[in-house]
Amino acid sequence: MRGLVLTLAVTLAPLAGHAGVEQAVDDHILPAVAAFQADTTALRSAAEADCTQEAVRPAYQSAFDAWMGVAHLQFGPLEETGRGLSIAFWPDARGMVPKAVAGLVAEADPVIDDADAFAQVSVAGRGLFAIEAVLYGESYDADDYACRLAVALSRDLARTGHALAEAWDAYAEILRTAGEPGNAAYMSEAEATRELYTALMTGLEFTKDQRLGRPMGTFERPRPTRAEAWRSGRSQRNVVLSLEALRGLAAELAEAPETDAAFARAIATAEALDDPVFAGVADPAARFRLEALQQEIASIQTATATEIGAALGVSQGFNSQDGD
């Protein structure tokens, strides 16, 4: 995840071994990746059947829901060939996504008619946020270029979802066989365990500092349109779904009742915000609720380090940088 500086230190305590890794792969990662593949395929089918905005939006929302179950796995298959960025180019500090989409539409670029060529388009012009800019931007008719663009974007995302699933079928075995002869990716069981623990802690930091912190900006200068997926009304929902996914990963890594309780508190707070796109960040009361949620996520991080980190023999600290 961009904009994060990660420092990882390993203690001398023994690690838990393969059990947590195998459970995380089989019960958390692979089902989430399969759901993403299925929902991006459904998105493609919906767009091919009727590419108008109202027709495609429900399938788009489902595909984004599925992405939130995968988005924290920022290693291996999502790192390969920039696959993660081609799915979700965010944060977008320079507004590159709407510019890329506007450029395609303005030029009526025929690249959308060639799937292989479209796969070479800038990552800012592809993926969930590019589709969002089309589906929740200016209205269009079924015979307009924008409608064809919605189809091309959906097909491209489904293609990426399929490739991600195929990549994870292979990568799952790499994680399972960490430390065995011939495994060059993970020279020990400890390395595979740390990979998953890092994904958990980095995901928490990303939600706290990016999904919440970016729209909050500063007290003097809140920036609600920097919220993730605000055009499609998903900012609050993404926070909830991200926390739920991270809670699931945490549960697979170690038994951690305090961590689970901290997750439950934060998720309840996020669900109760009643601010779908964080439009209320300029209001002191609404801002206070977001700050309180940030503190609850920080409490999850502390509990995670104390319980799961200790159980796995891993300690971890983070410093966030906005990158703007």
C-alpha positions in Angstrom: 0.0 0.0 0.0 1.4 3.3 -1.1 2.4 6.1 1.4 3.4 3.8 4.2 6.8 3.2 5.7 7.0 -0.1 7.5 9.5 -1.1 10.1 9.5 -4.7 11.1 11.5 -6.3 13.9 11.5 -9.9 14.9 11.9 -11.1 18.5 13.7 -14.3 19.5 10.5 -16.0 20.5 9.6 -19.1 18.6 6.9 -18.8 15.9 3.7 -20.7 15.7 4.6 -22.7 12.6 2.5 -23.5 9.5 -0.9 -23.8 11.2 -1.9 -20.2 11.1 -0.5 -19.7 7.6 -2.4 -22.7 6.2 -5.6 -21.6 7.9 -5.2 -18.0 6.7 -4.6 -19.2 3.1 -7.4 -21.8 3.0 -10.1 -20.1 5.1 -9.4 -16.4 4.5 -7.3 -15.6 1.4 -8.5 -18.1 -1.2 -12.3 -17.7 -0.5 -11.8 -13.9 -0.7 -9.9 -14.1 -4.0 -12.6 -16.5 -5.4 -15.3 -14.1 -4.4 -13.5 -11.3 -6.2 -13.1 -13.3 -9.3 -16.8 -14.3 -9.3 -18.0 -10.7 -8.7 -15.8 -9.2 -11.3 -17.1 -11.8 -13.8 -20.6 -10.9 -12.8 -19.8 -7.2 -13.4 -18.5 -8.0 -16.9 -21.7 -9.9 -17.6 -23.9 -7.1 -16.4 -22.1 -4.5 -18.4 -22.2 -6.6 -21.6 -25.9 -7.1 -21.1 -26.7 -3.4 -20.5 -23.9 -0.9 -20.1 -26.0 2.0 -18.9 -25.2 3.4 -15.5 -28.2 2.2 -13.5 -27.9 -1.3 -14.9 -24.2 -1.7 -14.0 -24.1 0.0 -10.7 -25.3 -2.9 -8.5 -22.8 -5.3 -10.0 -20.1 -2.7 -9.5 -21.0 -2.3 -5.8 -20.7 -6.1 -5.3 -17.3 -6.2 -7.1 -16.1 -3.4 -4.8 -17.4 -5.2 -1.8 -15.4 -8.3 -2.9 -12.3 -6.1 -3.4 -12.4 -5.0 0.2 -11.9 -8.7 1.2 -8.7 -8.8 -0.8 -7.3 -5.3 -0.7 -5.1 -5.8 2.4 -3.2 -8.7 0.8 -0.6 -6.3 -0.7 2.1 -8.9 -1.4 2.7 -11.7 -3.9 0.0 -11.8 -6.6 -1.2 -8.2 -6.0 2.4 -6.9 -6.2 3.2 -8.8 -9.4 3.1 -6.6 -12.5 1.4 -3.8 -10.6 -1.8 -5.9 -10.4 -3.1 -4.2 -7.2 -2.8 -0.7 -8.7 -4.6 -1.8 -11.9 -7.5 -2.9 -9.7 -7.6 0.1 -7.4 -5.6 3.2 -8.1 -6.1 5.0 -4.8 -5.0 7.2 -3.1 -5.1 9.4 -6.2 -3.6 12.7 -4.9 -3.3 14.2 -8.3 -6.7 13.3 -9.7 -5.2 11.1 -12.4 -8.2 8.8 -12.6 -10.8 11.3 -13.7 -8.3 12.8 -16.1 -7.5 9.5 -17.6 -11.2 8.6 -18.1 -12.0 12.1 -19.5 -9.1 11.7 -21.9 -10.4 8.4 -23.2 -13.9 9.8 -23.7 -12.8 13.0 -25.2 -10.7 11.2 -27.8 -13.2 8.3 -28.2 -10.1 6.2 -28.1 -10.6 3.0 -30.0 -8.2 1.2 -27.6 -11.4 0.0 -25.7 -12.1 -2.3 -28.6 -8.9 -4.3 -28.1 -8.7 -6.1 -24.8 -4.9 -6.7 -25.0 -4.3 -3.1 -25.9 -6.6 -1.8 -23.2 -4.6 -3.8 -20.6 -1.7 -1.5 -21.4 -3.6 1.6 -20.6 -2.4 3.6 -17.6 -3.5 2.0 -14.3 -5.2 5.4 -13.6 -7.5 4.7 -16.5 -8.5 1.1 -15.5 -9.9 -0.7 -12.5 -12.6 0.1 -9.9 -12.0 3.8 -9.7 -12.0 4.3 -13.4 -15.3 2.4 -13.6 -16.6 4.5 -10.8 -15.8 7.7 -12.7 -17.9 6.4 -15.6 -20.8 4.9 -13.7 -21.1 7.9 -11.3 -20.1 10.7 -13.6 -21.9 12.4 -16.4 -25.0 10.5 -17.7 -24.8 8.8 -21.0 -26.9 6.8 -23.4 -26.6 3.2 -24.5 -25.1 4.2 -27.8 -22.5 6.6 -26.3 -18.7 5.9 -26.1 -18.9 6.0 -22.3 -21.2 3.0 -22.4 -18.7 1.0 -24.5 -16.0 2.2 -22.1 -17.9 0.8 -19.1 -17.9 -2.6 -20.9 -14.2 -2.4 -21.7 -13.4 -1.5 -18.1 -15.5 -4.3 -16.7 -14.0 -6.8 -19.1 -10.5 -5.7 -18.1 -11.3 -5.9 -14.4 -12.8 -9.4 -14.8 -9.7 -10.4 -16.7 -7.5 -9.1 -13.8 -9.7 -10.9 -11.3 -9.2 -14.2 -13.2 -5.5 -13.7 -13.4 -5.4 -12.9 -9.6 -7.2 -16.1 -8.8 -4.8 -18.1 -11.0 -1.8 -16.5 -9.4 -3.1 -17.2 -5.9 -3.7 -20.9 -6.8 0.1 -21.1 -7.3 1.1 -18.7 -4.5 -0.9 -20.5 -1.9 1.4 -23.4 -2.2 4.4 -21.2 -1.8 3.1 -19.9 1.5 2.2 -23.4 2.7 5.6 -24.8 1.9 7.6 -21.9 3.5 11.0 -23.1 4.7 11.0 -26.3 2.6 13.8 -27.1 0.1 13.3 -25.2 -3.1 11.1 -22.4 -1.7 13.1 -19.3 -2.6 10.3 -16.9 -1.7 10.1 -17.8 2.0 13.3 -19.3 3.4 11.6 -20.2 6.7 8.2 -20.7 8.2 8.8 -17.4 10.1 8.9 -15.4 6.9 5.5 -16.6 5.7 4.0 -15.8 9.1 5.6 -12.4 9.1 4.2 -11.7 5.6 0.6 -12.3 6.8 1.2 -10.4 10.1 2.6 -7.5 8.1 -0.5 -7.5 5.8 -2.7 -7.3 8.9 -0.9 -4.4 10.5 -0.4 -2.5 7.3 -4.1 -2.9 6.5 -5.0 -1.4 9.8 -2.6 1.5 9.3 -4.0 2.1 5.8 -7.6 2.3 7.0 -6.7 4.6 9.9 -4.4 7.0 8.0 -5.7 6.9 4.5 -9.4 5.8 4.4 -10.1 8.0 7.5 -7.2 10.5 7.5 -7.3 11.7 4.0 -10.9 13.1 4.0 -10.3 14.5 7.5 -7.3 16.5 6.3 -6.8 19.2 8.9 -9.3 20.9 11.2 -8.8 24.1 9.2 -8.9 22.3 5.8 -11.0 19.1 5.7 -11.1 17.3 2.3 -14.2 15.2 2.0 -13.6 14.6 -1.8 -10.4 12.8 -0.9 -12.4 10.0 0.7 -12.1 6.6 -0.9 -14.9 5.9 -3.5 -16.9 9.0 -2.5 -18.5 9.2 -5.9 -20.2 5.8 -5.4 -21.1 6.5 -1.8 -18.8 3.8 -0.4 -16.4 5.6 1.9 -17.9 4.5 5.2 -18.8 1.1 3.8 -15.2 0.5 2.8 -13.9 1.2 6.3 -16.4 -1.3 7.7 -15.6 -4.0 5.2 -11.9 -3.5 5.5 -12.1 -3.9 9.3 -14.2 -7.0 8.9 -11.7 -8.5 6.5 -8.8 -7.7 8.7 -10.6 -9.2 11.7 -11.0 -12.4 9.7 -7.3 -12.5 9.0 -6.4 -11.9 12.6 -8.6 -14.7 13.7 -6.8 -17.1 11.5 -3.3 -16.1 12.7 -3.8 -16.7 16.5 -6.4 -16.8 19.2 -6.6 -13.2 20.4 -9.7 -12.3 22.4 -8.6 -8.8 23.2 -7.8 -8.1 19.6 -11.2 -9.5 18.5 -13.0 -7.3 21.1 -11.1 -4.3 19.8 -12.2 -5.1 16.3 -15.8 -5.5 17.4 -15.8 -2.0 19.0 -14.2 -0.3 16.0 -16.6 -2.0 13.5 -19.6 -1.0 15.7 -18.4 2.6 15.7 -17.8 2.6 11.9 -21.3 1.2 11.3 -22.9 3.9 13.4 -21.2 6.9 11.7 -24.2 7.6 9.4 -21.8 9.5 7.1 -21.5 7.4 3.9 -19.0 9.6 2.1 -17.5 11.4 5.2 -19.1 14.7 4.0 -19.4 15.8 7.6 -15.7 16.1 8.3 -16.0 19.9 8.5 -18.5 19.5 11.4 -16.7 19.3 14.8 -19.1 16.6 16.1 -18.7 14.4 13.0 -15.0 14.9 13.0 -14.8 13.9 16.6 -16.5 10.6 15.7 -13.9 9.9 13.0 -11.1 10.7 15.3 -12.6 8.4 17.9 -12.7 5.6 15.3 -9.0 6.3 14.4 -8.2 5.8 18.1 -10.1 2.6 18.2 -8.2 1.3 15.2 -5.0 2.3 17.0 -6.2 0.2 19.9 -6.6 -2.7 17.6 -3.0 -2.3 16.5 -1.9 -2.3 20.1 -3.9 -5.4 21.0 -2.7 -7.1 17.8 0.9 -6.5 18.6 0.4 -7.6 22.2 -1.5 -10.8 21.5 -0.9 -11.9 17.9 2.6 -10.4 17.5 3.7 -11.9 20.8 2.2 -15.3 19.9 4.0 -15.3 16.6 7.2 -13.9 17.9 6.9 -10.7 15.9 6.9 -7.1 16.9 6.1 -4.3 14.5 6.0 -0.5 14.3 4.7 1.8 11.7 5.2 5.4 10.5 2.7 6.8 8.0 3.5 9.3 5.3 0.8 10.9 3.3 2.7 11.2 0.1 0.8 14.3 -1.1 
